[in-house]
């Protein structure tokens, strides 16, 4: 219920801020010489670009190239600069109070979008409770746990294997629990549990070829 209330409040704030920012930017475009239709659409191009860049910054960056991250940051900085300038320019006077009132909507819109994009605390608590029920402590794997068998039951484990493979290919070392926690946006205990399963599975796969070679030598 608490998550629903917070998301509802964030939606209300974002709607009010978006409306105020739209009105300010439309007036700015009209005073800048745009026709009524162009002035009505111009704010959507500014705030729309800004929101897309904000969502892009909140997503994990492991699949984004440096060029893509640079483009996202450029769009974000340019969007916030143009949005703030247009809103402040719509202030009725250059006094500090009208400037604060006119410049607040784009900032409130950005913050509300970021709050809506964040993972609820209840989901993190569910991850932690799931880990506690599994009886995991630290980085140890519970006795009798088969990492490959759990992969079909836990969808996060498959993603953990994929993240570990990408990290090994890029950095030549296994992924850490902290890095996995940031990439999957899960709790610390859950991340340690998944890392332990991934490493146990990797050890099992690396040990099988040696066992096969030893068995073949013994047979001969």
Backbone torsions as a table, in degrees:
resi	resn	phi	psi	omega
1	UNK	NA	-38.2	-179.5
2	UNK	-64.1	-37.8	179.1
3	UNK	-65.4	-40.2	179.8
4	UNK	-63.9	-41.6	-179.8
5	UNK	-64.6	-44.9	-178.8
6	UNK	-65.1	-41.0	178.5
7	UNK	-68.3	-36.2	176.6
8	UNK	-63.6	-43.4	177.6
9	UNK	-63.8	-40.8	178.9
10	UNK	-64.3	-37.4	177.6
11	UNK	-66.0	-40.5	178.5
12	UNK	-63.4	-46.3	180.0
13	UNK	-61.8	-44.7	-179.8
14	UNK	-64.9	-37.0	179.5
15	UNK	-66.0	-44.9	179.1
16	UNK	-64.2	-45.1	-179.0
17	UNK	-64.9	-40.1	179.6
18	UNK	-64.8	-39.2	179.0
19	UNK	-65.4	-45.8	-179.5
20	UNK	-64.3	-42.8	179.2
21	UNK	-64.6	-38.1	178.9
22	UNK	-62.9	-45.3	-179.8
23	UNK	-62.4	-43.9	-178.9
24	UNK	-63.4	-44.1	-177.4
25	UNK	-72.1	-31.9	176.7
26	UNK	-66.6	-43.2	176.5
27	UNK	-62.4	-39.1	178.1
28	UNK	-62.3	-42.6	179.8
29	UNK	-67.0	-37.5	178.2
30	UNK	-64.6	-43.8	178.1
31	UNK	-68.3	-22.6	178.8
32	UNK	-82.6	-1.5	176.0
33	UNK	105.5	4.8	179.9
34	UNK	-77.3	149.9	176.1
35	UNK	-75.0	165.0	-175.4
36	UNK	-55.2	-40.8	-180.0
37	UNK	-66.6	-46.1	179.1
38	UNK	-64.7	-37.9	179.0
39	UNK	-66.2	-32.9	179.0
40	UNK	-72.0	-29.4	-178.5
41	UNK	-92.5	-22.9	-174.7
42	UNK	-59.2	-43.6	179.1
43	UNK	-60.8	-30.6	179.7
44	UNK	-66.1	-34.6	179.0
45	UNK	-69.7	-33.3	-178.3
46	UNK	-77.1	-59.2	-177.9
47	UNK	-68.7	-31.2	176.8
48	UNK	-63.6	-44.3	176.8
49	UNK	-62.9	-39.9	-179.4
50	UNK	-65.2	-41.9	179.8
51	UNK	-68.0	-39.9	177.3
52	UNK	-61.9	-41.8	179.0
53	UNK	-66.8	-37.7	179.2
54	UNK	-64.1	-45.1	177.5
55	UNK	-63.1	-38.2	177.9
56	UNK	-63.7	-35.3	178.6
57	UNK	-71.5	-27.6	-178.3
58	UNK	-81.2	-15.0	-178.5
59	UNK	-81.8	155.6	176.1
60	UNK	-59.0	144.8	-173.1
61	UNK	-100.2	7.2	-173.7
62	UNK	-69.4	-22.9	-178.9
63	UNK	-100.6	2.6	-177.1
64	UNK	-101.7	135.5	176.0
65	UNK	-78.0	169.1	178.4
66	UNK	-63.1	-36.5	178.9
67	UNK	-64.9	-40.7	179.5
68	UNK	-65.6	-42.8	178.2
69	UNK	-63.9	-37.5	177.3
70	UNK	-64.1	-41.0	179.1
71	UNK	-65.2	-39.2	179.5
72	UNK	-65.6	-45.6	179.3
73	UNK	-64.6	-39.8	178.1
74	UNK	-62.7	-43.2	178.7
75	UNK	-64.5	-38.7	-179.8
76	UNK	-65.7	-49.9	-177.9
77	UNK	-65.3	-41.6	178.6
78	UNK	-66.8	-41.6	-179.8
79	UNK	-64.2	-44.6	-179.5
80	UNK	-67.3	-35.6	179.3
81	UNK	-66.3	-46.4	-178.9
82	UNK	-68.5	-41.0	-179.1
83	UNK	-64.1	-45.4	178.7
84	UNK	-64.5	-42.6	-179.6
85	UNK	-62.6	-43.2	-179.2
86	UNK	-67.2	-40.0	179.7
87	UNK	-69.0	-42.1	180.0
88	UNK	-67.7	-37.2	179.0
89	UNK	-64.5	-22.5	179.1
90	UNK	-82.1	-2.4	178.6
91	UNK	-62.5	140.3	-176.9
92	UNK	-68.1	-22.2	179.6
93	UNK	-149.7	159.1	-178.4
94	UNK	-79.7	12.7	178.2
95	UNK	-71.0	161.1	-173.4
96	UNK	-69.8	-32.8	-179.8
97	UNK	-66.0	-49.8	176.4
98	UNK	-61.5	-32.5	179.0
99	UNK	-67.2	-41.5	178.3
100	UNK	-64.6	-43.7	179.7
101	UNK	-62.6	-42.1	-177.7
102	UNK	-75.5	-32.2	-176.5
103	UNK	-86.5	-11.3	-177.4
104	UNK	-71.8	-38.6	-175.2
105	UNK	-53.4	-46.6	-179.4
106	UNK	-65.3	-33.2	177.9
107	UNK	-67.9	-44.9	178.3
108	UNK	-62.8	-36.8	178.7
109	UNK	-64.7	-42.8	179.2
110	UNK	-63.2	-47.2	-178.2
111	UNK	-64.5	-38.7	180.0
112	UNK	-67.7	-37.6	176.9
113	UNK	-64.7	-40.3	178.6
114	UNK	-64.5	-40.1	178.3
115	UNK	-65.2	-37.9	178.6
116	UNK	-68.9	-28.3	-177.5
117	UNK	-82.9	-18.2	-178.5
118	UNK	-70.6	149.2	179.5
119	UNK	-73.7	130.2	-178.9
120	UNK	-61.0	148.3	179.0
121	UNK	-64.8	-28.9	-179.0
122	UNK	-64.4	-34.5	178.7
123	UNK	-69.4	-37.8	176.5
124	UNK	-65.3	-39.5	178.0
125	UNK	-64.6	-36.2	176.9
126	UNK	-63.6	-39.7	177.8
127	UNK	-62.5	-42.7	-178.8
128	UNK	-67.0	-40.7	179.2
129	UNK	-66.5	-35.9	177.1
130	UNK	-63.8	-38.1	178.0
131	UNK	-68.1	-41.1	179.2
132	UNK	-63.8	-38.9	179.2
133	UNK	-66.7	-29.0	179.0
134	UNK	-75.6	-11.7	177.5
135	UNK	73.9	38.1	-177.8
136	UNK	-97.3	135.0	175.6
137	UNK	-127.3	124.4	179.8
138	UNK	65.4	-136.2	-179.2
139	UNK	-100.9	10.2	-177.1
140	UNK	-81.5	147.5	175.0
141	UNK	-95.4	132.9	179.9
142	UNK	-57.6	142.6	179.7
143	UNK	-58.1	138.2	178.6
144	UNK	82.4	5.0	-179.2
145	UNK	-83.7	128.2	177.6
146	UNK	-104.7	110.0	-175.4
147	UNK	-62.8	-38.2	-178.8
148	UNK	-68.7	-34.4	180.0
149	UNK	-71.3	-35.8	-179.5
150	UNK	-70.3	-19.1	-175.4
151	UNK	-60.4	-33.1	179.3
152	UNK	-75.8	-17.8	-178.0
153	UNK	-96.5	-28.7	-175.5
154	UNK	-115.9	106.6	-178.8
155	UNK	-64.8	-24.9	179.1
156	UNK	-68.7	-27.0	-178.7
157	UNK	-66.5	-38.5	177.1
158	UNK	-62.7	-42.2	177.4
159	UNK	-65.5	-35.6	178.0
160	UNK	-63.9	-41.4	176.7
161	UNK	-61.9	-40.9	-179.8
162	UNK	-66.3	-43.0	178.5
163	UNK	-64.8	-38.1	179.0
164	UNK	-65.7	-39.2	179.2
165	UNK	-65.2	-42.0	178.5
166	UNK	-64.8	-41.0	-178.6
167	UNK	-67.0	-39.9	177.7
168	UNK	-64.2	-40.7	-179.2
169	UNK	-67.2	-35.1	-175.8
170	UNK	-86.3	-41.1	-173.6
171	UNK	-112.3	-3.5	179.3
172	UNK	61.9	34.1	175.5
173	UNK	-158.1	156.5	-179.1
174	UNK	-67.1	156.5	-178.8
175	UNK	-73.3	145.7	178.4
176	UNK	-89.4	163.0	-179.9
177	UNK	-64.3	-36.9	-179.2
178	UNK	-67.9	-41.8	178.2
179	UNK	-64.9	-41.5	178.4
180	UNK	-64.9	-37.5	178.5
181	UNK	-60.5	-42.6	-179.3
182	UNK	-69.7	-39.0	-176.9
183	UNK	-70.7	-40.4	-177.7
184	UNK	-93.4	-10.2	-179.2
185	UNK	56.8	56.7	-179.6
186	UNK	-125.5	175.8	179.0
187	UNK	-71.1	161.2	-177.8
188	UNK	-65.5	-42.4	-179.9
189	UNK	-65.0	-41.9	178.4
190	UNK	-63.0	-39.7	179.6
191	UNK	-64.9	-42.2	177.8
192	UNK	-62.9	-38.8	179.0
193	UNK	-62.2	-46.2	-179.3
194	UNK	-66.1	-40.3	178.5
195	UNK	-62.4	-40.7	178.3
196	UNK	-62.5	-41.6	177.9
197	UNK	-65.1	-41.5	-179.5
198	UNK	-64.1	-43.6	-179.0
199	UNK	-68.8	-36.7	177.3
200	UNK	-64.8	-40.4	178.0
201	UNK	-64.7	-39.3	178.9
202	UNK	-65.1	-39.3	178.0
203	UNK	-65.7	-38.8	179.4
204	UNK	-63.8	-43.1	-178.7
205	UNK	-67.7	-36.8	179.8
206	UNK	-73.0	-25.5	-179.3
207	UNK	-80.4	-25.5	-176.3
208	UNK	-63.0	-43.7	178.2
209	UNK	-60.4	-38.2	178.9
210	UNK	-65.2	-39.9	179.7
211	UNK	-64.8	-38.7	179.7
212	UNK	-66.7	-40.2	179.1
213	UNK	-66.7	-41.6	178.9
214	UNK	-64.4	-40.7	178.8
215	UNK	-64.5	-39.3	179.6
216	UNK	-67.0	-35.8	178.6
217	UNK	-67.8	-39.4	-179.9
218	UNK	-65.2	-37.8	-178.6
219	UNK	-66.4	-38.6	-179.9
220	UNK	-65.6	NA	NA
